[in-house]
Amino acid sequence: MGEFDLIETFFRRPPGVGPHRSVVGNGDDCAVIAPAPGMQLAISTDTLVEGRHFLSTVSPARLGHKALAVNLSDLAACGASPLGFTLALTLPRVEEAWLRGFAKGLFDLADEHNCELIGGDTTAGPLAVGITVFGEVPAGLALLRSGARAGDDVWVSGHPGEARLALEAFRGTLHPSLDAGQFDQARLAMERPDPRVALGVGLRGVASSAIDVSDGLLGDLGHVLQRSQVGAALFVDDFPVSPCLQARSRDEQLDCILAGGDDYELAFTAPSSVRERIEQLGRSLGLLLTRVGCIEAEPGLRLWRGSVDAVSAVREPVPNRWTSFDHFKGAAA
């Protein structure tokens, strides 16, 4: 099967199947898209490389899902609604069963978010998936990393740390090892993350800043602090602990939660005056949203034991020994 037959068979969708939101879609030299009146385009791109971002054991359907999910997660962090995406797929060989599974995982998630494949490219080489995603957000309402202000609360969605736990299970570093149920839960989080698009949209006009957790919670929050020119106090006893992490030692829990990465949850800041709105948003989405700290005027990130609501006398400083994932140092396998 040649390149154009491959595209036609697996990635060209017939009329009436899937979203068709572009002015000119897949099949021309360029796609043409237009946001709705009063909206601005939000654009992001990510590349997943075998051995660096995913293991060779991942199923093609889950890889197709994740490749788009990590990009939709960037739109979520911006408060943008998906419009469309392009796909650049590098394959070591043409395997029709693999392509069928990959395309199914990709399009199932795309359809869920009304996001159209509008173009791309295929070539031969080591397995890699590059996606550029396009979204729209009301003018002036994009969530940015630069909006955090002293006095804001710091929030996180879901249960960061599950993906890192799965990675350590694959590496064989966990003692004791996970039971079957714990492993399945952690592996699902690692291989099939759920992009928090609805949360991002719901945070428009509510959150002051946001970022998706891809390289480790502390490292990603550090980007917010740097861009906003503020600091933060975080309270390690407030961070949510996934059921599959609860049996691990406290050090293991914190390693996964604070520096694990690959979570694709949202970390965001918001004024204390909107706490009730955020809690209601979490309930309406069926999504755990946890307040884990506060923004401070003094630069730097400070970790404390205790709770954000506890009096200062019971707070105990925690040395920050965690670093963010680095694409030129870390690896998936």
Sine and cosine of phi, psi and omega as CSV:
sin_phi,cos_phi,sin_psi,cos_psi,sin_omega,cos_omega
0.00,0.00,0.79,-0.61,0.01,-1.00
-1.00,0.07,0.05,-1.00,-0.08,-1.00
-0.85,0.52,-0.74,0.68,-0.11,-0.99
-0.96,0.27,-0.54,0.84,0.12,-0.99
-0.91,0.42,-0.62,0.78,0.01,-1.00
-0.87,0.49,-0.74,0.67,0.00,-1.00
-0.88,0.47,-0.72,0.69,-0.05,-1.00
-0.90,0.44,-0.62,0.79,-0.08,-1.00
-0.97,0.24,-0.67,0.74,-0.18,-0.98
-0.95,-0.32,-0.38,0.93,-0.15,-0.99
-0.80,-0.60,0.00,1.00,0.13,-0.99
-0.99,-0.17,0.89,-0.46,-0.06,-1.00
-0.99,-0.16,0.68,-0.73,-0.04,-1.00
-0.94,0.33,0.35,-0.94,0.06,-1.00
-0.81,0.58,0.68,-0.73,0.02,-1.00
1.00,0.01,-0.11,0.99,0.03,-1.00
-0.94,-0.35,0.87,-0.49,0.02,-1.00
0.98,0.21,0.11,-0.99,-0.01,-1.00
-0.94,0.33,0.59,-0.81,0.11,-0.99
-0.74,-0.68,1.00,0.05,-0.14,-0.99
-0.94,-0.34,-0.18,0.98,-0.05,-1.00
-0.99,0.14,0.37,-0.93,0.14,-0.99
-0.95,0.31,-0.73,0.68,0.13,-0.99
-0.77,-0.64,0.83,-0.55,-0.10,-1.00
-0.97,-0.25,-0.52,-0.86,-0.08,-1.00
-0.88,0.48,0.78,-0.62,0.08,-1.00
0.76,-0.65,-0.31,0.95,0.08,-1.00
-0.98,-0.22,0.10,-0.99,0.04,-1.00
-0.88,0.47,-0.57,0.82,0.07,-1.00
-0.71,-0.70,0.57,-0.82,0.21,-0.98
-0.99,0.12,0.39,-0.92,0.07,-1.00
-0.80,-0.60,0.85,-0.52,0.02,-1.00
-0.78,-0.63,0.41,-0.91,0.00,-1.00
-0.61,-0.79,0.82,-0.58,0.10,-1.00
-0.94,0.33,0.32,-0.95,0.04,-1.00
-0.91,0.41,0.38,-0.93,0.04,-1.00
-0.81,0.59,0.69,-0.73,0.00,-1.00
0.99,0.14,0.04,1.00,-0.01,-1.00
-0.95,-0.31,0.43,-0.90,0.09,-1.00
-0.91,-0.42,0.47,-0.88,0.04,-1.00
-0.98,0.20,0.65,-0.76,0.17,-0.99
-0.87,-0.48,0.77,-0.63,-0.14,-0.99
-0.75,-0.66,0.69,-0.72,0.05,-1.00
-0.54,-0.84,0.39,-0.92,0.01,-1.00
-0.62,-0.79,0.57,-0.82,0.06,-1.00
-0.58,-0.81,0.55,-0.84,0.08,-1.00
-0.87,-0.49,0.74,-0.67,0.09,-1.00
-0.94,-0.34,0.81,-0.59,-0.05,-1.00
-0.89,-0.46,0.74,-0.68,0.01,-1.00
-0.86,0.52,0.73,-0.69,-0.01,-1.00
1.00,0.04,-0.32,0.95,0.04,-1.00
-0.96,-0.29,-0.67,0.74,-0.05,-1.00
-0.88,-0.47,-0.26,0.97,0.04,-1.00
-0.44,-0.90,0.43,-0.90,-0.01,-1.00
-1.00,0.08,0.42,-0.91,0.01,-1.00
-0.93,0.38,-0.27,0.96,-0.04,-1.00
-0.99,0.10,-0.12,0.99,-0.04,-1.00
-0.92,0.38,0.61,-0.79,0.02,-1.00
-0.95,0.33,0.52,-0.86,0.00,-1.00
-0.86,0.50,-0.58,0.81,0.01,-1.00
-0.90,0.43,-0.67,0.74,0.02,-1.00
-0.93,0.36,-0.56,0.83,0.05,-1.00
-0.92,0.40,-0.66,0.75,0.05,-1.00
-0.87,0.49,-0.68,0.74,0.05,-1.00
-0.87,0.49,-0.78,0.63,-0.11,-0.99
-0.91,0.41,-0.62,0.79,-0.03,-1.00
-0.84,0.54,-0.64,0.77,0.05,-1.00
-0.99,0.15,-0.59,0.81,-0.07,-1.00
-0.86,0.51,-0.66,0.75,-0.05,-1.00
-0.92,0.40,-0.47,0.88,0.07,-1.00
-0.98,0.20,-0.67,0.74,0.08,-1.00
-0.87,0.49,-0.51,0.86,0.04,-1.00
-0.89,0.45,-0.59,0.81,0.07,-1.00
-0.91,0.41,-0.65,0.76,0.08,-1.00
-0.88,0.48,-0.65,0.76,0.02,-1.00
-0.86,0.52,-0.68,0.74,-0.01,-1.00
-0.91,0.42,-0.36,0.93,0.03,-1.00
-1.00,-0.07,-0.15,0.99,-0.07,-1.00
0.98,0.22,0.38,0.92,-0.10,-1.00
-0.99,-0.15,0.54,-0.84,0.11,-0.99
-1.00,-0.05,0.69,-0.72,-0.05,-1.00
-0.91,0.41,0.58,-0.81,0.12,-0.99
-0.90,-0.43,-0.81,0.58,-0.07,-1.00
-0.24,-0.97,0.07,-1.00,0.00,-1.00
-0.44,-0.90,0.38,-0.92,0.15,-0.99
-0.93,-0.37,0.42,-0.91,-0.06,-1.00
-0.79,-0.61,0.84,-0.54,0.15,-0.99
-0.92,-0.39,0.93,-0.37,-0.15,-0.99
-0.89,-0.46,0.87,-0.50,0.06,-1.00
-0.96,-0.29,0.83,-0.56,-0.12,-0.99
-0.83,-0.55,0.70,-0.72,0.10,-1.00
-0.94,0.33,-0.43,0.90,0.01,-1.00
-0.30,-0.95,0.29,-0.96,0.05,-1.00
-1.00,-0.06,0.92,-0.39,0.06,-1.00
-0.84,-0.54,0.94,-0.35,-0.15,-0.99
-0.89,0.45,-0.63,0.78,0.00,-1.00
-0.90,0.43,-0.65,0.76,0.02,-1.00
-0.90,0.44,-0.72,0.69,-0.02,-1.00
-0.89,0.45,-0.62,0.79,0.01,-1.00
-0.89,0.45,-0.70,0.72,0.04,-1.00
-0.92,0.40,-0.69,0.73,0.01,-1.00
-0.87,0.50,-0.74,0.67,-0.02,-1.00
-0.89,0.45,-0.61,0.79,0.01,-1.00
-0.90,0.44,-0.74,0.67,0.02,-1.00
-0.88,0.48,-0.65,0.76,0.01,-1.00
-0.90,0.44,-0.78,0.62,-0.10,-0.99
-0.97,0.25,-0.49,0.87,0.08,-1.00
-0.86,0.51,-0.70,0.71,0.01,-1.00
-0.95,0.30,-0.63,0.77,0.02,-1.00
-0.87,0.50,-0.69,0.73,0.00,-1.00
-0.91,0.41,-0.61,0.79,0.01,-1.00
-0.86,0.52,-0.55,0.84,-0.05,-1.00
-0.95,-0.32,0.26,0.97,0.07,-1.00
0.80,0.60,0.75,0.67,-0.13,-0.99
-0.86,-0.52,0.88,-0.48,-0.16,-0.99
-1.00,-0.07,0.70,-0.72,0.19,-0.98
-0.96,0.27,0.90,-0.44,-0.13,-0.99
-0.93,-0.37,0.02,1.00,0.03,-1.00
0.32,-0.95,-0.09,-1.00,0.03,-1.00
0.43,-0.90,-0.43,-0.90,-0.08,-1.00
-0.36,-0.93,0.47,-0.88,0.14,-0.99
-0.77,-0.64,0.55,-0.84,0.03,-1.00
-0.41,-0.91,0.19,-0.98,0.00,-1.00
-1.00,-0.08,0.60,-0.80,0.02,-1.00
0.39,-0.92,-0.12,-0.99,0.04,-1.00
-0.86,0.51,0.60,-0.80,-0.12,-0.99
-0.86,0.51,0.86,-0.52,0.05,-1.00
-0.45,-0.89,0.55,-0.84,-0.02,-1.00
-0.79,-0.61,0.87,-0.49,0.06,-1.00
-0.90,-0.44,0.79,-0.61,-0.01,-1.00
-0.79,-0.61,0.69,-0.72,0.20,-0.98
-0.91,-0.42,0.79,-0.61,-0.09,-1.00
-0.90,-0.43,0.56,-0.83,-0.01,-1.00
-0.85,-0.53,0.71,-0.70,0.05,-1.00
-0.67,-0.74,0.04,-1.00,0.03,-1.00
-0.74,-0.68,0.55,-0.83,-0.03,-1.00
-0.58,-0.81,0.62,-0.79,0.01,-1.00
-0.83,0.56,0.64,-0.77,-0.03,-1.00
-0.80,0.60,0.80,-0.60,0.05,-1.00
0.99,0.10,-0.03,1.00,-0.05,-1.00
-0.93,-0.36,0.12,0.99,0.04,-1.00
-0.88,0.47,0.71,-0.71,0.10,-0.99
-0.98,0.20,0.76,-0.65,-0.05,-1.00
-0.83,-0.56,0.23,-0.97,0.06,-1.00
-0.98,0.21,-0.23,0.97,-0.19,-0.98
-0.99,-0.11,0.14,0.99,-0.14,-0.99
-0.98,-0.18,-0.03,1.00,-0.05,-1.00
-0.92,0.40,0.64,-0.77,-0.02,-1.00
-0.76,-0.65,0.50,-0.86,0.03,-1.00
-0.81,0.59,0.72,-0.69,-0.05,-1.00
0.99,-0.16,-0.29,0.96,0.05,-1.00
-0.91,0.41,0.47,-0.88,0.19,-0.98
-0.99,0.15,0.44,-0.90,0.14,-0.99
-0.94,-0.35,0.79,-0.62,-0.05,-1.00
-0.84,-0.55,0.38,-0.93,0.14,-0.99
-0.63,-0.78,0.58,-0.81,0.03,-1.00
-1.00,-0.09,0.43,-0.90,0.15,-0.99
0.90,0.44,-0.53,-0.85,-0.05,-1.00
-0.81,-0.59,0.99,0.14,0.07,-1.00
-0.85,0.53,0.55,-0.84,0.07,-1.00
0.92,-0.39,-0.31,0.95,-0.05,-1.00
-0.92,0.40,-0.66,0.76,-0.02,-1.00
-0.90,0.44,-0.65,0.76,0.03,-1.00
-0.90,0.43,-0.61,0.79,0.04,-1.00
-0.88,0.48,-0.67,0.74,0.04,-1.00
-0.89,0.46,-0.67,0.74,0.01,-1.00
-0.87,0.49,-0.69,0.73,0.01,-1.00
-0.92,0.39,-0.53,0.85,0.08,-1.00
-0.91,0.42,-0.68,0.73,0.06,-1.00
-0.89,0.45,-0.58,0.81,0.00,-1.00
-0.97,0.25,-0.28,0.96,-0.01,-1.00
0.98,0.20,0.43,0.90,-0.05,-1.00
-1.00,-0.10,-0.09,1.00,-0.09,-1.00
-1.00,0.02,0.78,-0.62,0.06,-1.00
-0.67,-0.74,0.93,-0.37,0.02,1.00
-0.96,0.28,0.29,-0.96,0.00,-1.00
-0.97,0.25,0.23,-0.97,0.03,-1.00
-0.97,0.25,0.52,-0.86,0.15,-0.99
-0.98,0.20,0.11,-0.99,-0.13,-0.99
-0.87,0.49,-0.68,0.74,-0.02,-1.00
-0.91,0.41,-0.68,0.73,0.03,-1.00
-0.90,0.44,-0.67,0.74,-0.01,-1.00
-0.90,0.43,-0.69,0.72,0.00,-1.00
-0.88,0.48,-0.66,0.75,0.01,-1.00
-0.91,0.42,-0.72,0.70,-0.02,-1.00
-0.92,0.38,-0.65,0.76,0.00,-1.00
-0.90,0.43,-0.63,0.78,0.03,-1.00
-0.88,0.48,-0.67,0.74,0.03,-1.00
-0.89,0.45,-0.60,0.80,-0.02,-1.00
-0.96,0.28,-0.67,0.74,-0.15,-0.99
-0.99,-0.11,-0.32,0.95,-0.08,-1.00
-0.64,-0.77,0.88,0.47,-0.05,-1.00
-0.91,0.40,0.44,-0.90,-0.02,-1.00
-0.97,-0.25,0.96,-0.27,-0.02,-1.00
-0.92,0.40,0.71,-0.71,-0.14,-0.99
-1.00,0.01,0.82,0.57,-0.07,-1.00
-0.89,0.45,-0.72,0.69,-0.02,-1.00
-0.89,0.45,-0.59,0.81,0.05,-1.00
-0.90,0.43,-0.72,0.69,0.01,-1.00
-0.85,0.52,-0.69,0.73,0.03,-1.00
-0.89,0.45,-0.66,0.75,0.00,-1.00
-0.92,0.40,-0.37,0.93,-0.02,-1.00
-1.00,0.03,-0.07,1.00,0.07,-1.00
-0.85,0.53,0.75,-0.66,0.02,-1.00
0.96,0.28,0.04,1.00,0.00,-1.00
-0.90,-0.44,-0.82,0.57,0.02,-1.00
-0.97,0.23,0.50,-0.87,0.05,-1.00
-1.00,-0.07,-0.39,0.92,0.07,-1.00
-0.35,-0.94,0.29,-0.96,0.02,-1.00
-0.35,-0.94,0.38,-0.92,0.07,-1.00
-0.41,-0.91,0.51,-0.86,0.10,-1.00
-1.00,-0.02,0.53,-0.85,-0.09,-1.00
-1.00,-0.02,0.99,-0.15,-0.02,-1.00
-0.89,-0.46,-0.51,0.86,-0.08,-1.00
-0.91,-0.42,0.22,0.98,-0.04,-1.00
0.88,-0.47,0.71,-0.70,-0.13,-0.99
-0.87,0.50,-0.73,0.68,-0.02,-1.00
-0.91,0.40,-0.68,0.73,0.00,-1.00
-0.90,0.44,-0.66,0.75,-0.01,-1.00
-0.94,0.34,-0.65,0.76,0.09,-1.00
-0.88,0.47,-0.54,0.84,0.05,-1.00
-0.87,0.50,-0.55,0.84,0.05,-1.00
-0.91,0.42,-0.63,0.77,0.04,-1.00
-0.89,0.46,-0.72,0.69,-0.03,-1.00
-0.88,0.47,-0.66,0.75,-0.01,-1.00
-0.91,0.42,-0.73,0.69,-0.03,-1.00
-0.93,0.36,-0.52,0.85,-0.02,-1.00
-1.00,0.01,-0.18,0.98,-0.01,-1.00
0.85,0.53,0.75,0.66,0.04,-1.00
-0.69,-0.73,0.01,-1.00,0.11,-0.99
-0.85,-0.53,-0.07,-1.00,0.00,-1.00
-0.46,-0.89,0.51,-0.86,0.20,-0.98
-0.93,-0.38,0.84,-0.54,0.02,-1.00
-0.90,-0.44,0.53,-0.85,-0.12,-0.99
-0.86,-0.51,0.95,-0.32,-0.19,-0.98
-0.91,0.41,-0.41,0.91,0.01,-1.00
-0.97,0.24,-0.21,0.98,0.01,-1.00
-1.00,0.00,-0.28,0.96,-0.07,-1.00
-0.92,0.40,0.71,-0.71,-0.03,-1.00
-0.93,0.37,0.66,-0.75,-0.01,-1.00
-0.93,-0.37,0.88,-0.48,0.02,-1.00
-0.87,0.49,0.54,-0.84,0.07,-1.00
-0.81,0.59,-0.56,0.83,-0.02,-1.00
-0.97,0.22,-0.12,0.99,0.06,-1.00
-0.97,-0.23,-0.22,0.98,-0.18,-0.98
-0.91,0.42,-0.45,0.90,-0.01,-1.00
-1.00,0.07,-0.09,1.00,-0.02,-1.00
-0.99,0.14,0.28,-0.96,0.07,-1.00
-0.91,0.42,0.34,-0.94,-0.01,-1.00
-0.88,0.47,-0.61,0.79,0.03,-1.00
-0.89,0.46,-0.68,0.73,0.03,-1.00
-0.89,0.46,-0.68,0.73,0.02,-1.00
-0.85,0.53,-0.76,0.65,-0.05,-1.00
-0.93,0.38,-0.60,0.80,0.05,-1.00
-0.85,0.52,-0.70,0.72,-0.03,-1.00
-0.95,0.32,-0.72,0.70,-0.10,-1.00
-0.94,0.34,-0.70,0.72,-0.15,-0.99
-1.00,0.03,-0.45,0.89,-0.09,-1.00
-0.73,-0.68,0.16,0.99,-0.12,-0.99
-0.93,0.37,-0.77,0.64,-0.06,-1.00
0.97,0.23,0.04,-1.00,0.01,-1.00
0.89,0.45,0.39,0.92,-0.05,-1.00
-1.00,0.04,-0.64,0.77,-0.05,-1.00
0.85,0.53,0.55,0.84,0.27,-0.96
-1.00,0.05,0.15,-0.99,0.09,-1.00
-0.96,-0.27,0.71,-0.70,0.25,-0.97
-0.95,-0.31,0.72,-0.70,-0.07,-1.00
-0.49,-0.87,0.32,-0.95,0.04,-1.00
-0.88,-0.48,0.44,-0.90,-0.01,-1.00
-0.33,-0.95,0.49,-0.87,0.07,-1.00
-0.87,0.50,0.51,-0.86,0.00,-1.00
-0.89,0.45,-0.37,0.93,-0.02,-1.00
-0.92,0.39,-0.27,0.96,-0.05,-1.00
-0.94,-0.33,0.30,0.95,-0.01,-1.00
-0.82,0.57,-0.71,0.71,-0.04,-1.00
-0.90,0.44,-0.62,0.79,0.03,-1.00
-0.90,0.44,-0.64,0.77,0.00,-1.00
-0.93,0.37,-0.68,0.74,0.03,-1.00
-0.88,0.48,-0.65,0.76,0.03,-1.00
-0.92,0.40,-0.63,0.78,0.05,-1.00
-0.87,0.49,-0.70,0.72,0.04,-1.00
-0.87,0.50,-0.68,0.73,0.01,-1.00
-0.90,0.44,-0.66,0.76,-0.04,-1.00
-0.92,0.39,-0.48,0.88,0.01,-1.00
-1.00,-0.04,-0.13,0.99,-0.10,-0.99
0.90,0.44,0.59,0.81,-0.12,-0.99
-0.81,-0.59,0.77,-0.64,0.04,-1.00
-0.93,0.36,0.83,-0.55,0.11,-0.99
-0.85,-0.53,0.83,-0.55,-0.14,-0.99
-0.85,-0.53,0.76,-0.66,0.08,-1.00
-1.00,0.08,0.85,-0.52,-0.16,-0.99
-0.85,-0.53,0.01,1.00,-0.02,-1.00
0.06,-1.00,-0.22,-0.98,-0.01,-1.00
-0.56,-0.83,0.47,-0.88,0.04,-1.00
-1.00,0.09,0.67,-0.74,-0.01,-1.00
-0.83,-0.56,0.40,-0.91,-0.02,-1.00
-0.94,0.34,-0.56,0.83,-0.03,-1.00
-0.95,0.31,0.81,-0.59,-0.01,-1.00
-0.86,0.50,0.41,-0.91,0.04,-1.00
0.93,-0.36,0.32,-0.95,-0.01,-1.00
-0.90,-0.44,0.86,-0.50,-0.06,-1.00
-0.91,-0.42,0.74,-0.67,0.00,-1.00
-0.96,-0.29,0.66,-0.75,0.00,-1.00
-0.72,-0.69,0.54,-0.84,0.27,-0.96
-0.99,0.12,0.35,-0.94,-0.09,-1.00
0.98,-0.19,-0.20,-0.98,-0.08,-1.00
-0.90,-0.44,0.46,-0.89,0.02,-1.00
-0.87,0.49,-0.43,0.90,-0.02,-1.00
-1.00,-0.06,-0.04,1.00,-0.03,-1.00
-0.98,0.19,0.39,-0.92,0.06,-1.00
-0.94,0.34,0.46,-0.89,-0.13,-0.99
-0.88,0.47,-0.40,0.92,-0.07,-1.00
-0.90,0.43,-0.41,0.91,-0.05,-1.00
-0.99,-0.14,0.06,1.00,-0.01,-1.00
-0.99,0.16,0.65,-0.76,0.01,-1.00
-0.80,-0.60,0.82,-0.57,-0.04,-1.00
-0.91,0.40,0.56,-0.83,0.04,-1.00
-0.89,-0.46,0.84,-0.54,0.04,-1.00
-0.87,0.49,0.71,-0.71,0.00,-1.00
-1.00,0.02,0.97,-0.22,-0.02,-1.00
-0.96,-0.29,0.15,0.99,-0.14,-0.99
-0.98,-0.17,0.59,-0.81,0.04,-1.00
-0.81,-0.58,0.32,-0.95,-0.02,-1.00
-0.99,0.12,0.37,-0.93,0.11,-0.99
-0.90,0.44,0.66,-0.75,0.06,-1.00
-0.85,-0.52,0.83,-0.55,-0.08,-1.00
-0.91,0.42,-0.29,0.96,0.03,-1.00
-0.98,-0.22,0.12,0.99,0.03,-1.00
-0.78,-0.62,-0.78,0.63,-0.04,-1.00
-0.98,0.20,0.20,-0.98,0.03,-1.00
-0.43,-0.90,0.40,-0.92,0.02,-1.00
-0.98,0.22,-0.47,0.88,-0.07,-1.00
-0.68,-0.73,0.00,0.00,0.00,0.00
